Amino acid sequence: MQYKLMLFAASTLALSGCGDFGTVEDPSDPAQIEAATKDLPKPQPGEYRTTGELVELDIPGASEDELQMMRGIMEQGATQQRTFCMTQEEADDGYREFLENLQQGSDECQFTDFAVSGNKLDATMACDDGKGSTGTMAFGGTISETSQDMTVTMDMKNPASDGAMRMVMRTQSERVGDCTADAG
């Protein structure tokens, strides 16, 4: 179930909106995050198709061969079309479980900004593994009861190894009908 919500809800975490944003005063407070998302459109149950694309990949210092190899690996994972069935129970739950998993899934990342306006959300997480690797993940997109469109931008750095990476991925989910036996 978490995989299904991750695929579908990954598209919900960064949305730029019409009018003023409902900006969360303390993005580290899960209750404020949940309150801000309570009015987001809840997905309809049914079968969804999720597609993705690797928009940008930059690894400073990597050779062209290394970059192309990494791009191939990332594109293979990102561009695979997947379908999944969202049950009525999962739809009724909205994005609560997904947001809880994001917040509790890692002590290494914390929301630093979180704002919702209508069907749009804009969020940023700062990550630090405590071993020198740091970075940010910015989420942006829109959500409706039957679709999502989200872009995730990751900027990671590890000064100890002179490593850095910037990756931008776009994920789209769309309800394609009622659940079938082979969706999942």
C-alpha positions, 0 to 999 in steps of 0.5 A: 500500500505504501508503494501505491501511495508513494507512486500516486502521492509523490506527485502531491508534494510540491504545488504552486498555487492560485492565490495565497498559499496556506503556509505551514508555520512550523513544517517540522510539526506533523499536525500542521502538515496534516492540517494543511493537506486536509483540504487537498482533493482526495483521490478517487478509488480505481486503477491508476497509471503512473509515468515518469521522466528524468528531466535533468541529471547532473553529476559534476566531475563525472565522465560522459560515459559515467553520466550516460550510464547513470542516466540510463539506470535512472531513466529505466526506473523513472520511465517505466509505466506502472499501474496500481489499484487504489481501494476505497479505503486507501482513497478515504485515507487521502495522503495521511499515510504517505505524509506520515511515512515521509516524516517518520521514514527518515530522521535524515530529512525534515520539511523546511517549507510546506504550503498548500493552496487549493489543489497545489502544494509546494514543499521542501525537505532538507536532508543530512545523513550526519556523515557529510551528505546533505541536500534538499528535495523540492516538490512541486505540482498539482493534484485532482481527484483523478490525476497528479503532476509533480516535479521533484528536484534533488540537490545532493552533496557530499563534500568528503568525497567531492560528490554532488548530484542534481536530479529532476524527475517528473511523475504523472498519475492518472485514473484510467478506470475501475480496478482490474485483476492485473493492476497492482 
